[in-house]
């Protein structure tokens, strides 16, 4: 991807649909093959009850529209990360 604008531009990338933190954790568990140790606590100051990426800016500046699901992206990232050599 090429972008000739400001090197300090902040651009959200995502699916454009909300996901709960628990959905993200469950997907990570499945993709990584490990079980998370969860501790449920009351909401903390500053916690956002809902959040998701607005893709309008990415679409306008980069021509970006999501082409893979969150799960597919997570699987691809996991495979890439596991293929890297550390040290």
N, CA, C and O of each residue as an XYZ file, in Angstrom:
348
protein
N       0.845     -1.157      0.000
C       0.000      0.000      0.000
C       0.894      1.225      0.000
O       1.889      1.277      0.723
N       0.548      2.188     -0.793
C       1.309      3.425     -0.838
C       0.441      4.581     -0.365
O      -0.755      4.646     -0.651
N       1.071      5.485      0.364
C       0.378      6.667      0.858
C       1.358      7.827      0.845
O       2.421      7.752      1.461
N       1.012      8.884      0.156
C       1.912     10.022      0.021
C       1.574     11.191      0.912
O       2.143     12.270      0.745
N       0.662     11.014      1.859
C       0.259     12.105      2.744
C       1.189     12.250      3.929
O       2.326     11.777      3.911
N       0.695     12.903      4.946
C       1.463     13.173      6.155
C       1.935     11.878      6.824
O       1.160     10.930      6.950
N       3.216     11.833      7.258
C       3.694     10.634      7.961
C       3.126     10.538      9.385
O       3.373      9.553     10.081
N       2.379     11.541      9.815
C       1.829     11.563     11.173
C       0.316     11.377     11.183
O      -0.332     11.634     12.198
N      -0.240     10.939     10.084
C      -1.686     10.734      9.960
C      -2.107      9.519     10.777
O      -1.456      8.476     10.720
N      -3.177      9.648     11.527
C      -3.724      8.530     12.286
C      -4.918      7.993     11.509
O      -5.874      8.720     11.239
N      -4.853      6.704     11.151
C      -5.904      6.094     10.339
C      -6.336      4.790     10.999
O      -5.518      3.897     11.223
N      -7.620      4.687     11.306
C      -8.159      3.458     11.881
C      -8.330      2.400     10.805
O      -8.823      2.685      9.713
N      -7.924      1.193     11.117
C      -8.180      0.045     10.254
C      -8.926     -0.977     11.086
O      -8.568     -1.212     12.240
N      -9.921     -1.568     10.544
C     -10.707     -2.550     11.282
C     -11.803     -3.095     10.405
O     -11.797     -2.936      9.184
N     -12.745     -3.743     11.059
C     -13.835     -4.359     10.306
C     -15.022     -3.423     10.153
O     -15.894     -3.657      9.316
N     -15.065     -2.357     10.960
C     -16.186     -1.443     10.908
C     -17.396     -1.930     11.673
O     -18.465     -1.326     11.587
N     -17.250     -3.009     12.419
C     -18.350     -3.507     13.252
C     -17.836     -3.715     14.669
O     -16.687     -4.114     14.859
N     -18.669     -3.451     15.659
C     -18.207     -3.599     17.045
C     -17.988     -5.057     17.430
O     -18.684     -5.948     16.945
N     -17.022     -5.289     18.299
C     -16.744     -6.612     18.862
C     -16.525     -6.428     20.347
O     -15.876     -5.472     20.772
N     -17.059     -7.332     21.128
C     -16.824     -7.256     22.567
C     -15.426     -7.780     22.868
O     -14.851     -8.538     22.087
N     -14.895     -7.369     23.997
C     -13.590     -7.853     24.421
C     -13.613     -9.372     24.581
O     -12.633    -10.045     24.263
N     -14.719     -9.908     25.069
C     -14.832    -11.354     25.239
C     -14.788    -12.075     23.889
O     -14.209    -13.157     23.790
N     -15.393    -11.490     22.848
C     -15.317    -12.077     21.501
C     -13.866    -12.128     21.024
O     -13.435    -13.120     20.436
N     -13.121    -11.062     21.278
C     -11.718    -11.010     20.866
C     -10.914    -12.064     21.617
O     -10.109    -12.775     21.014
N     -11.123    -12.171     22.919
C     -10.399    -13.153     23.731
C     -10.717    -14.572     23.262
O      -9.809    -15.393     23.136
N     -11.981    -14.872     23.003
C     -12.372    -16.214     22.547
C     -11.722    -16.540     21.203
O     -11.252    -17.659     20.996
N     -11.695    -15.575     20.298
C     -11.052    -15.796     19.002
C      -9.555    -16.043     19.174
O      -8.992    -16.914     18.512
N      -8.910    -15.285     20.057
C      -7.487    -15.500     20.329
C      -7.251    -16.891     20.904
O      -6.298    -17.568     20.517
N      -8.095    -17.316     21.810
C      -7.966    -18.661     22.393
C      -8.014    -19.721     21.301
O      -7.186    -20.631     21.266
N      -8.992    -19.593     20.410
C      -9.154    -20.591     19.347
C      -7.984    -20.598     18.374
O      -7.466    -21.659     18.025
N      -7.569    -19.418     17.938
C      -6.489    -19.321     16.948
C      -5.151    -19.756     17.541
O      -4.371    -20.436     16.874
N      -4.879    -19.370     18.790
C      -3.597    -19.686     19.409
C      -3.578    -21.046     20.095
O      -2.515    -21.559     20.446
N      -4.756    -21.624     20.285
C      -4.823    -22.943     20.913
C      -4.483    -22.922     22.390
O      -3.950    -23.896     22.920
N      -4.786    -21.822     23.059
C      -4.542    -21.716     24.495
C      -5.796    -21.187     25.181
O      -6.645    -20.563     24.545
N      -5.904    -21.435     26.452
C      -7.059    -20.973     27.230
C      -6.633    -19.755     28.049
O      -5.640    -19.798     28.775
N      -7.388    -18.684     27.922
C      -7.103    -17.464     28.683
C      -7.549    -17.648     30.127
O      -8.544    -18.319     30.400
N      -6.820    -17.060     31.024
C      -7.219    -17.031     32.430
C      -7.929    -15.695     32.641
O      -7.295    -14.642     32.705
N      -9.249    -15.760     32.747
C     -10.050    -14.549     32.817
C     -10.387    -14.184     34.254
O     -10.646    -15.048     35.092
N     -10.376    -12.899     34.514
C     -10.802    -12.367     35.801
C     -11.754    -11.215     35.501
O     -11.334    -10.165     35.013
N     -13.019    -11.411     35.791
C     -14.023    -10.393     35.495
C     -14.099     -9.388     36.636
O     -14.335     -9.754     37.788
N     -13.898     -8.126     36.304
C     -13.911     -7.037     37.278
C     -14.947     -6.006     36.854
O     -15.365     -5.986     35.696
N     -15.365     -5.148     37.783
C     -16.288     -4.076     37.390
C     -15.603     -3.149     36.380
O     -14.376     -3.085     36.318
N     -16.413     -2.432     35.589
C     -15.816     -1.480     34.642
C     -14.897     -0.494     35.369
O     -15.187     -0.053     36.481
N     -13.791     -0.165     34.717
C     -12.803      0.750     35.279
C     -13.023      2.155     34.718
O     -13.574      2.304     33.628
N     -12.598      3.187     35.455
C     -12.717      4.552     34.932
C     -12.019      4.661     33.576
O     -10.876      4.232     33.413
N     -12.716      5.232     32.625
C     -12.145      5.393     31.284
C     -12.466      4.262     30.333
O     -12.214      4.385     29.135
N     -13.019      3.153     30.831
C     -13.401      2.053     29.937
C     -14.496      2.529     28.989
O     -15.454      3.176     29.411
N     -14.352      2.209     27.728
C     -15.387      2.541     26.748
C     -16.327      1.346     26.628
O     -15.874      0.237     26.344
N     -17.622      1.551     26.838
C     -18.546      0.415     26.761
C     -18.620     -0.186     25.362
O     -18.819     -1.392     25.216
N     -18.462      0.639     24.339
C     -18.454      0.154     22.952
C     -17.467      0.995     22.165
O     -17.341      2.199     22.386
N     -16.779      0.356     21.256
C     -15.866      1.082     20.381
C     -15.650      0.249     19.115
O     -15.651     -0.981     19.170
N     -15.467      0.908     18.002
C     -15.109      0.233     16.764
C     -14.501      1.244     15.814
O     -14.715      2.449     15.944
N     -13.754      0.745     14.872
C     -13.035      1.614     13.936
C     -13.991      2.224     12.922
O     -14.786      1.520     12.299
N     -13.905      3.537     12.767
C     -14.595      4.201     11.669
C     -13.674      4.107     10.464
O     -12.527      4.552     10.520
N     -14.157      3.542      9.396
C     -13.310      3.299      8.224
C     -13.398      4.395      7.167
O     -12.785      4.276      6.106
N     -14.148      5.458      7.438
C     -14.341      6.512      6.441
C     -13.026      7.130      5.985
O     -12.811      7.324      4.789
N     -12.155      7.438      6.922
C     -10.877      8.080      6.587
C      -9.974      7.113      5.812
O      -9.339      7.513      4.837
N      -9.913      5.868      6.227
C      -9.093      4.868      5.532
C      -9.591      4.659      4.110
O      -8.801      4.482      3.182
N     -10.893      4.682      3.953
C     -11.472      4.517      2.623
C     -11.122      5.712      1.741
O     -10.746      5.550      0.580
N     -11.250      6.912      2.304
C     -10.989      8.138      1.555
C      -9.511      8.286      1.190
O      -9.188      8.605      0.046
N      -8.611      8.057      2.153
C      -7.186      8.289      1.907
C      -6.454      7.116      1.280
O      -5.514      7.304      0.507
N      -6.883      5.908      1.611
C      -6.147      4.715      1.172
C      -6.924      3.818      0.221
O      -6.361      2.900     -0.374
N      -8.216      4.083      0.079
C      -9.049      3.174     -0.709
C      -9.262      1.855      0.017
O      -9.554      0.838     -0.612
N      -9.116      1.866      1.357
C      -9.197      0.635      2.151
C     -10.637      0.257      2.449
O     -11.423      1.077      2.923
N     -10.968     -0.975      2.169
C     -12.191     -1.603      2.651
C     -11.801     -2.993      3.124
O     -10.984     -3.646      2.473
N     -12.354     -3.468      4.230
C     -11.968     -4.775      4.758
C     -12.231     -5.882      3.741
O     -13.278     -5.907      3.095
N     -11.276     -6.792      3.607
C     -11.449     -7.911      2.668
C     -11.371     -9.258      3.376
O     -11.634    -10.292      2.763
N     -11.015     -9.260      4.649
C     -10.982    -10.496      5.434
C     -11.708    -10.253      6.753
O     -11.802     -9.118      7.221
N     -12.208    -11.306      7.334
C     -12.865    -11.190      8.633
C     -11.812    -11.017      9.723
O     -10.623    -11.247      9.502
N     -12.268    -10.611     10.892
C     -11.361    -10.483     12.034
C     -10.649    -11.809     12.277
O      -9.434    -11.845     12.473
N     -11.408    -12.885     12.262
C     -10.851    -14.223     12.522
C      -9.785    -14.589     11.485
O      -8.719    -15.090     11.842
N     -10.068    -14.343     10.214
C      -9.092    -14.638      9.158
C      -7.815    -13.812      9.343
O      -6.708    -14.326      9.183
N      -7.976    -12.545      9.676
C      -6.818    -11.684      9.908
C      -5.999    -12.149     11.091
O      -4.769    -12.132     11.051
N      -6.682    -12.567     12.148
C      -6.013    -13.065     13.342
C      -5.238    -14.346     13.033
O      -4.110    -14.522     13.493
N      -5.844    -15.231     12.259
C      -5.159    -16.471     11.868
C      -3.923    -16.174     11.024
O      -2.865    -16.766     11.238
N      -4.055    -15.256     10.062
C      -2.914    -14.889      9.228
C      -1.791    -14.250     10.034
O      -0.618    -14.550      9.814
N      -2.147    -13.368     10.967
C      -1.146    -12.724     11.815
C      -0.454    -13.759     12.687
O       0.765    -13.711     12.857
N      -1.214    -14.689     13.238
C      -0.640    -15.736     14.079
C       0.352    -16.589     13.287
O       1.431    -16.912     13.783
N      -0.010    -16.949     12.070
C       0.898    -17.747     11.226
C       2.158    -16.957     10.904
O       3.263    -17.498     10.949
N       1.992    -15.672     10.577
C       3.149    -14.829     10.287
C       4.055    -14.722     11.505
O       5.272    -14.870     11.389
N       3.471    -14.466     12.673
C       4.244    -14.294     13.888
C       4.986    -15.573     14.262
O       6.146    -15.523     14.671
N       4.336    -16.691     14.126
C       4.965    -17.971     14.450
C       6.076    -18.331     13.462
O       6.975    -19.103     13.793
N       6.017    -17.782     12.270
C       7.045    -18.051     11.269
C       8.282    -17.186     11.413
O       9.302    -17.445     10.775
N       8.199    -16.155     12.251
C       9.343    -15.272     12.471
C      10.359    -15.956     13.369
O      10.001    -16.714     14.271
N      11.597    -15.684     13.118
C      12.666    -16.200     13.986
C      13.053    -15.118     14.966
O      13.311    -13.978     14.580
N      13.093    -15.475     16.219
C      13.491    -14.511     17.254
C      14.937    -14.748     17.635
O      15.395    -15.890     17.682
N      15.665    -13.660     17.911
C      17.048    -13.765     18.366
C      17.945    -13.812     17.233
O      19.160    -13.901     17.411
